Every structure is written in C-alpha cells, then in structure tokens.
C-alpha cells in the first residue's frame, strides 16, 4: 500500500517548519508587546457551537466528527423509526435518493462534534464561557489551524492556519489605530513592503446615499471593489446595469479619484449621516496616528469593501506593495484584513460586546516571502557541523566532542558509524552541513582536528576550542 | 444557549499557553541542537493510514471524520442494497440491533479520514512518502496534538499533545546514548530532578530464560514492573501463580536487588544468548556515556518493562525523582519513555528500517512543574506596564508614549478611554500589571509622569526615558 497525505492538507518539512515559525514567532512576539494575550482552543467544537455561524455554505464545509462508542444508545428507537418512515418511495431513482437521505440523516445524528472552521467562533465561545474571569477590554492573539471541506486547489487548503488578533469589549477607536500600527510593524519586521488600506462601512453606505441609491449599497460596493481589476470602464458598465445614472457614475468617479482626505471630506453633505459617521471615525483614527511614522504605505481607500455582512465600522486590508517590492509576479491579493464588528458574542447570548480585529494570511505571507527570497533571518533546520569518525574507536571521542559543541549551542551531528569516508561525506553534503570535522586516531592523539568547509572544500587543522570559536561566529 | 467546550478537551488560557510554550520551546531548541529536525503533519490522515496500526482497541478510539459533499455518489447502489439486506429480523430488540448495525455501517462507509492518534504513524508515513528525498539516518522532532476517543477522566484528555523525537535508519547504539543525554539535559534545563531508567527487551527475555520460563516472559515482566507498587510479597505471589517455583522467585529477587552493573552481568550464563545480547548493548550505551556527567539519576533497572509488543531493543523511562524533589504528592508516574523498535515503516511497505525514539509527556510535565512552582523562567503573558489617560486629551499622548515603550520591547497597554481613575486602576490591578503610568494634562506639560508600583502602591515622578530604564531592568 502506498500511503498518502489527505488531499488538501500538507506535511511541513523541517525547512518549512522553521520558516513558518519565523513568521509565527515574529508575529506572536509583536502581538505580546502590544498586549494581545495568547489563547489556544481545541480543534474540536460541539456542532451546536459551530453550525449556523458561517451561513448555509459554511455549514456544508464543516468537517463533522463521528461520535465514538455505542451507536445503539445514541440512536433512539424513535429516530430509527423516523429513518424507516423515510423509505416510502418505490421508483428506483427515488429509492436511492431516499436512502441517501436516510444515510445522511443517520450520519448527522451520529456526529455531535466538528473541527473548528475559524478562530473567531471559538474565541467568542471562550469569552462567553469565561465572562466572569475576563476583564474587558480583552485582547487576544490566536494562531492555530482551521479546517474547511472546500474542494482543494492551488493556494486553497482543507487544513490551513489562521493568525488573528482581536480586542473585544470596547468601542474605542484607539484600537483601530493600534491595529494599523501592528500591521505596519509586523510587515516591517518581516521585511515585506505592503500597502495598508482603511475604509469604513458607513462611508460606503454614505456614498450610496450621496447618489440616492442606498438600497444598492451592497452591489455598488462589490462593483467598486473591482476598480483595480476592471477599471472605470468595467465598473461604469456594472453600475449602469445596476441602475446608476451617468451623473451618478461621474460623481463616483470624481469622488474616488480624489486622493486628498480633506478634499474627500468636503464632497459629502452634512446631512449624509452615514458618510459623516464614517468620516468622523476615520478622522479620529488618523488623528491617533498623526505622529506615527509608517514604514509602509497607509491610505484611506473608498473602494475597499470586505466582509460587509459582518463588519460594522472600519475595515482594513493589506496587500504586497508591488511598487516597493517591484515584482510583477507577486500578485497574491490580500495578505491580511479585518475590521470592527458589533456583537461578536451575541451568538452565544452575551449581547452588545463590540470588537475589532485583524488577521494575517500566514500561507500567503509564506508564499510571498519565499518568492521574494526573504527568509534570511529564519533559523535554519540544518545543523552547524557534523562530526565524522574515521574508525570505530573514534565514535566515542566524536560523541564527547559533540557534547562539547552542543553545550555551547552549536547544532551538532555525529555520524553514528565508522562508514567509508565517501559515504559519510555524501551524507554531510546531502544534509547541507556547512562544516564537517574529520576525526581519526591521529587527530585524537594530536588534539588537532580537521575542519572542512563543505562549500569551498578547504580544510583546517584546529583545536576543538578554536573550532568552537570559528563555529560560534557563523 | 450556553456554549461548552467539547468534553475531554481544553481551552488554554494566556498564562497556560505561555507556560506550555516555555516547555515546548525549551525542548524544541534542545532537540535542534542535537540535530532533530522539526516535522509537522496534518491533523487528518486517511483512515487506511491509521486503521490496523493501534490494535483493535486503538481502532475503536480513532476519531473518524464524516466525508463532505455528495453522499449519494459516495454510497453506491450495491452498498445501499447491502444495508437493506441487513434489515431482516423482526423481533423488536433485534430490529433495533440491526438498524444500529446499518447506521454504524453507513456512518463508517461515509468516513474515509480520521484524526491522528499519535505522531509515530504519521512520521512513518512521511518517511515512506519521502524516502527518495530523505537521507538516513533521519532525525526528527514533532510536537503536535493527537486525539483519542477515550472516556475523559482526570489527567486523560481526548485532545492532548505528544512530543517525540526519533532517529530512523540506523541501528547504532550511539543514539540510545544521545537520547539519554537529551533526557538529562531537557529536565536539567526545565529545572526538574528526574530518574532516568534504561533496560533492554532482550535482557527481560534473558531473565525468563534464566529460570527456564521463556514462554512466560510477558506476564513475568508485567509482574516485575509492579515491584515499586506491590513489593516482593505481591510480585512473588503473582509469579508463583504464574507457575514460578520458590527457587525461581529467589533467583529473581536476588538478581533484581543487585544494583551493581558488573555484578548483574555475572549472574547470567554465557549460553543465555538473549541476556548476553541485552547486556552487551546496554554495556555499549554505558560506554558512550562514561565521561558524561549526568545531572539527574540514571540507572539500569531490570524491572522496567514497557511497550513490549513494540520495542525490540533498549527501553527507557523517566519519572520525577521524588528523593530530589522531596514531594510525596508528586506521584505522576512516567513523564517520558521510549525505546528501539524494528521496522517502523514496514506497515507502509518499506521493510528493515530500525529506529529509536523517546517521548516527553507534556501534560504531565506541565502539571509537575506547576505543582512544584517551577515556571519562574516562563515568559509572562501579562504586560509590563499600562498607561492610564486621565482625560480625553491625554489618550493620544498615551498612544504615542506606548509606541515609545513598545519599540524598546516593553509590553505596554493603553487604557483606551478616559474613564474614572478607580475604574482604570481596577482594570490594571485585575490584569496584574506590575506598573501603571498615570497621565494627566499636568504630567504631559511637565514631562514628568507618575509611575505607580502596583504591588507597593509607591508612586514616582519620572521622565519617560527614566521610566524606560526602570522598566527595562525588570
């Protein structure tokens, strides 16, 4: 039998683990400096915690877990009868359909748990369950895997990692400013130039209101969001089909091509209460950030639309700054996003808790850093040096020498047998050790070991103390 | 609705996460220094990878995942007919049983994936799948959650973490020695005194052979393993019931009370080939470790028996050294174990690959360290300082000051509103900040801020630069 990995999931090789941890560790530490406390929740949640939270489509993508143990006590006689009653139809096709429904029903009745679909619902559950211990505002970071039964394709996995920070229990806009700062610092530390955009749901509503198309707010914003891809020709066509007049479209084009924030503000009437609320809140966020010097591009973008069924205030999105990174291939779309939402915990009966949060798209960030060759700072999985014993009597010496190096935090390997020199060298080379130490009887007696630079092939005769100094500097 | 965590699983609070990461990070780093490369595999494996690997009992504890998508195409008509044919019996009880069997059958037919049960089988799968890329010997570390459908009880969870290192592809006993050194170093770094015991499967076989009871090797070792708990009276009774004579039991008692390794070796005849093989291999391991100074107790223990259906060579076990830690309550049993096994990858068709490995019982180690109050070195989740703005105009100043501290790696929080002083202090206190900085208009103008030591209540007037110095020293 040929074993396989589950479709849509991945093994992470040592080098991948080290590089992923470089991203995660950078973010975790930064989040901690900003007061976001780490939380971890179980992979499994009760299905009644998960279902109904992600829409019908989401529910269908939930991975359900078959209950363990005694099926008989789980399936009550009434249930069994109800399955029986489903089997009424006689035509062949319908019989199959009926049985399929029975099978599905039985299977569902035998599943009361599922794998978490995101980190937000488990977080809300945690907050509600621990409401008496938690002090609000509560800031948490969470980096864990989630599972979705989507059909796998390039860049879309059934197991992938989410990396979220959220504050709940305060509607202070200070947090919006803080989160923008964190995006900026995070990508600065990861050495990736990005563009951070901010918008506000109410401002999008206000734009629709400005052209008396409040009822078309959602399709309008979805269309505006495509501006980057299809340009004003495309967007204009779409809007016109939605019922926007030429004047409306001209107004929108003029508004959205205005880049100066003060001028944007002047384009909305004082009576447009949605717009004014959005403008005022963005203004406050900008005021907090006035003296902060962004390392990345940061801008208000009225075309930005995301999570409109979910976010109620500011919305954010981050993408690679292709002007800065200068790589046309790096078209990864969004590598982060978030916003303010009301009532996170309402789904579990605790109403009126406002929150704001952002995520980092770990898989995409990984891909981008790899493409741009930006993992120099990631710790390497491969060792610093390998000790090669030339005959059997040298193995013990090599083992003791390894301890000498390891104590000094040098990643050290010992070839475990006195195999042929060529075989040992081949192993050292294939694993990518930068240095090898060749240990023979003569070397042990003289105390002068042979250090080989694997890349250049150069050999040095050195004492173990001198080798330690040299390795410590690498 | 009152949300709940799945029975047998746990949320990890910020402090718990930090402490668990202290353990994991200590181990991960040590493993890396010793050349064990990190591997991560997906939570889900195909059921044909998992089933048949853990015995019948294990198979029943596997969490199976319901397939997503179209049930109809998954359940072929022949299958549906076979379910139908199961429904033959008419008596009520039997009808229920039949239906339960149908339900179970249907459910199983609808599951082709399961959650990983341990880290060993996924590791074996990885090695076989990547046999062309991997160089042997291959050393890997893996720290991930596993899931088992056991009935939850104190200290037994349905989701728990395993922490394993293994070398495959070499039968060199150097690795046995290396693993003993790693156990010693790991618990030394975690500041926990332990007793590390080693034994050999062949030596246990040799003991049975020495009293001509080879066929009773397994029940004999299971009985000897209880010596700690039930003493020689209990063990003697058990052995006598198994058919051991008084002379046999005397021989065993004499053998096992001999603590000197050289004397132990003399008690076996040269013809006892099992014993001689075990003695020779342990001898070689001890020789490698001759010049290594253990920080913990390390001993050969002929009563140690574990994983006899699995291990073929040396076996190891670690427990808290109650003499050192002096706590009679710390009776946690084994906090680590392992051994050499043949043919890890044989289950996936790659025969003859020997391996040796050890695990760390992360949950138990956590519990022990907590009980013994040994988490001093773990980083704290709580911040270093919180900034308290006394009126609305001070919030921006506080936000900028926070950035000043955060740039210097001080974990900093800002209270996000100009709430009443008492409310802010209560928050600062409940979250456990060691310091608060009170920021009013006067403080901003003078540049002298009020730093409050939360434990003592002492207040200092200091510049932000002086505060930074003071906080940096804590």
Interface residues (C-beta under 8 A of the other chain):
Chain A: X1 X2 X3 X4 X5 X6 X9 X10 X11 X12 X13 X14 X17 X18 X21 X32 X33 X34 X35 X37 X38 X39 X40 X41 X42 X43 X44 X45 X46 X48 X49 X60 X61 X63 X64 X65 X66 X68 X69 X71 X72 X75 X77 X80 X83 X84 X96 X97 X99 X100 X102 X103 X104 X106 X107 X108 X109 X110 X111 X113 X115 X125 X126 X128 X129 X130 X135 X137 X139 X140 X145 X147 X149 X158 X159 X170 X172 X174 X175 X177 X178 X181 X287 X288 X290 X291 X292 X348 X349 X379 X381 X382 X383 X395 X396 X399 X400 X403 X406 X409 X410 X411 X412 X413 X414 X416 X417 X427 X430 X431
Chain B: X1 X2 X3 X4 X5 X6 X9 X10 X11 X12 X13 X14 X17 X18 X21 X32 X33 X34 X35 X37 X38 X39 X40 X41 X42 X43 X44 X45 X46 X48 X49 X60 X61 X63 X64 X65 X66 X68 X69 X71 X72 X75 X77 X80 X83 X84 X96 X97 X99 X100 X102 X103 X104 X106 X107 X108 X110 X111 X113 X115 X125 X126 X128 X129 X130 X135 X137 X139 X140 X145 X147 X149 X158 X159 X170 X172 X174 X175 X177 X178 X181 X287 X288 X290 X291 X292 X348 X349 X379 X381 X382 X383 X395 X396 X399 X400 X403 X406 X409 X410 X411 X412 X413 X414 X416 X417 X427 X430 X431
